Amino acid sequence: MTDPLHDIDLKTEISAVVALRWDAFAAEHPRLARVVDQHLLVESAARALNLDMDYQRSITNARAVNAGQEVMLKLIDRYVSKFIATLI
């Protein structure tokens, strides 16, 4: 059985989540959005996810039940959205 995370580039997926959520974030927090560099946000989110024990447990549990790539991407989306919310 293959690991669904094997084919996922974490930074690419984080970047996609940031891009998807950015307009709403910028509309709600325009001053903060003007000073936050999206590239640095992606880098910071990737580092934070790698250190986040809840995220790591979720990934481990998803792997244990052979969750598919879609589940993994939803986990990334949930944790990146949570990370963005911590900026406020």
C-alpha angles and dihedrals in degrees: 000000000000125000109248090213090058090078095042121094101209096205091049091051093045089050090052091051092048091049091049094049099035101089093053091045092049092047091051096040108023097164093050092045090055092058100038114092107217093211091054089045090056091048092048093047091050091052092045093050091050088055098039108106093198090054091046091050091048091051091046091050092047090051091048091058092041093245114187130244092267090061091048091051091050089052090051090048092050095049095043090050088051090049092051089051089058089064091070 
